[in-house]
């Protein structure tokens, strides 16, 4: 999130940022695939899956994130991204992938309470936090939650996680190139590179390694252990915002963080559900 905040700091718009994020990620994945001898399946089912994941897992959520990052502190964006497991609960129920639990419903309400602590009139953050952009920032977590449930419900077209990321990145690059050019949001890739260009490049590369690291963790330690990374993503997002951007937060922020952590704890599915859903983590973000 701090790198995203830096990337938008000089006026770069979402379509230009999206294209280079996709292009850099696709290039890195192509190099990794060559070194590993991995091929990219191109059947009809696989192509359809790449398109869905490119839009639901990257284009739609990142469009929202890049626009919201212009107006919101990086730490607030990290809290909003923590809504992913909380959004996943009602989506799971809608798709009949799990059963209703009062505990998890309480987690949903705790997550919403965390957002209200940030935006409600009278909160000591509300004067600086635009409610509209908080809602836009929540969209990314909603799409990520749907992505995981989509894989759980309809499968991953016999693709492993690396093939999913590789194929979706290539599709995303193809889709966002005309959007960046046609909207006038093209970003000139030629040096010299400023802080915004460097932040974009670093974040795109880090995404690939974070993704592969998470998949390795799921396969080595299992999804029950790996799901705990949700807490670390939020806490480290806030830590990096403090170290890199020198962000400071009022008491309402910490109360919101505590409520979000409680919500994340409560909405975690049962151990049996997590073990049965290993395919979600193997093919998800």
N, C-alpha and C positions, 0 to 999 in steps of 0.2 A: 503493500500500500504506500509506503513512503516513496518508493521509486515511481509509482503511478502519479503521485502528487507532484513530484519533480517533473515528470514527463509532460504534464499539462500546464506547468507553471509559466511557460513562455508563449502560450496561446495556441499550441498545437491542438487540433480537433480530433474527435474520436475516430473518424474513418481513416485518416492518415495514420494515426497511432495503431489502429487495428491492423491495417495492411502490413506494416513493418513488424508488428508482433507476430503475425501469422507467417510472414515470409522468413523471418529469422528463425522462428521455431521449426518451420518446415525444412529449412536448410540444415539446421543442427540434427534434426531427426533423420534426414536423408544420409548425412555423414555417419551417424550411429548405425543406421540400417546397413550401409555398405560394409562397415567394419564388422558387424555381427552376421552378415550374410542373410539378412532378413528381407523377405519379399513383401510386396504390398498387393494383397488380393484385390481384384477389380471386377468381381462378379456383380450382378444387379443388386443382390441383397447387401453386399458390402458397400457399394457406392451409395445406396440409399442410406445406410447407417452413417457413413462419413458425412453426408449432407446434414442429417438430423443433428449429429453431435457438433458439427461446425457451427450451426445456427444456435442450438439450445445451450451448448457448452462454451461457446466463445463469442460469437458475433453479437447476439442479443444481450447477454449479461455484461460483456465488456463495453459495449456501447453505453449502457447505463452507468457502469462504474467510471468510465473516463469522463462522462459529463458531470456526474455527481462529485467527482474528486476535485473539480474546479471550485466547488462551493463548500465542501465539507472538510473538516480536519481529518488527517490520516487515521488518527485513533478512533474517531467516530465511524469511519468506513470499516475499520477492522471489527468493531462491535456489530455493525449491520451485517457484515459477511458471516458472522457467527449464527445468523438466522438459518443457515442452510439445514442443519439437522432438525431445527424447529419447524421450518416449512415442510420438511420431508414427511413429518407425521401426518398431517391432513391429506397430503398427496397419496401417501401409502394407503390410507383408509379408502380414499376415492377409487384407487385402482385395485382394491381388495387384496393387497399384498400382506396385510397384517390385521390384527384385531384391535378393537378399541381398548384403551386402558386409561383410567382416570388419572393415574400418575403422569402419563405423557400429555394428557390434556392440560394438566397443571403446568407442565413445562412450556407448552404453547403460550399460556397466559403469562408466564413469567417472562418469556421473551418479548411479548408485546408490551409488558409493563416496563421493560428496559428501554424500549424505543420511546415510550411515553415520558419517561424520566428525562429523555434528551430534548424532546420537542414541546412538552406541555407549557403553556403560559405560566409564568411564575417560577419555573425551574431556572437555576442560575446559568444554564447554558442556552436557554431558549432565545435570548436576544441576539445570539450570534449564529444560531443553527437554523437555516431556512427549512421549514417543514416540507415544502415541495421536493427539495433535493434529498431529504432523508427518505421520502417515499421512493424516489428514483433510485437511490442507493440500495434500497431493499429489493429492487427488482432482480439484481444479479443473483442474490442468494436464492430467490424463488426459482430462477431458471436452473441453477446448479442442482437444487433439490429435485426438480423435475427430471433432470438428466439422469441422476442416479436411479430414480424410480422407473424411468423409461427403460433403462438397461435391465433392471430387475424384472420388469413385466414382459418385455419383448425380446430380450437376449441381445447379444453383441455380434450376431451374424458370423459366429465362429472365428472371431478376431481376438488376438490378445491385446493387452493394454497398449503396447507400443505401436501396433498397427493402427489402433483406433486414433491415437494422438497424431500419428504421422499422416494418415489419410485425411483426418479432419483439418489438420493444419494446411495441407495442400488445397483442399476445397475452400477453406477460409481465405487463403491467399488469392485464389481465382475470383472469389465473390467480391472481396473488398477492394481489389485493384480498381475496377471501374467506379466504385463508390468514392474512393479517394480522389481519383482524377476528375470525375464528373462533378463532385461537390466543391472542388477548389481547395480541398484539404490535403493535397499531396505534400509530403515532406521530402525535401531534397536530401538525398543520402550522402552527398559529397561533403568531405571535410572542409573546414575544421568542425569538429564535433563539440558541442556545448554540453552542459549538464543534462538538458532534457534528452538529447539524442543518446547520451551515454546511459542514462537511466532506463530508457526504452530498450536499448540493446541488452543491458545486463538483466533486466526483468524477464525478457523473452527467453534468454538462455537459462536463467535460474528456474523458470517455469518447467522446462524440459527435465532438468535434473531433480527438481522437487517432485515432479510427477513420477519419474522412474524410481526415485528413492522411496516414495510412498508405496508403489506397487511391490517393490522388493520387501518392504516391511510387512505388508499384508501376507505375502507368501511365506516369509520366514517366521513371523510371530503370530499370524492369524488376525482376522478382522476385529476380534474382541479387544485385543491389545492396540491395534492400529487406530481404532476409532478415537482413542484418547488424544490423538493429534489435534483434534478440534480445539481443545483447550490451548495447546501450544501455539497454534496459528493465531489465535486472538491475542494472547499475552505477548508473543514476540512481535506481532504487528504494532502493539502499543509501545513496546520497548524500543523498537527501531524508529518509530515516530519521535520518541523522546530524544534518542541519541542523534538521529540524522537531521530532523526538522526542528528540534528544540521545542516541541509542543508541550504545553502544560494544561492541566485540566482541573476544573472546579469539582467540588464534592459530588454534584449530581452525576458527573461522568463515572466516578468510581462506584456509586450506587447502581448505575445502569450496568456497569460491567459485572458487578456481583449478581444482579438479577439475571443477566444473560448467561452467566456461568451456571446458575441454578437451573435455568431453563434447559440448557444443553445437557445437564446431568439427568434431569427428569425425563427428557424425550428419548434418551438412548433406548433402543429396542432391547428386548430380552436377549440373553446370551444365545439361546437356541436359535432365535431369529437371525442374529448376526452370523452364526456359524453356517446356517443354511443359505445365507445370502452372500457368501464369499464372492460370487460372480459379480456382484455389484461393485465391490471395491476393486476387483481385478480389472474391470472395464470402466470404472468411473474416474473422477478427477484425482 
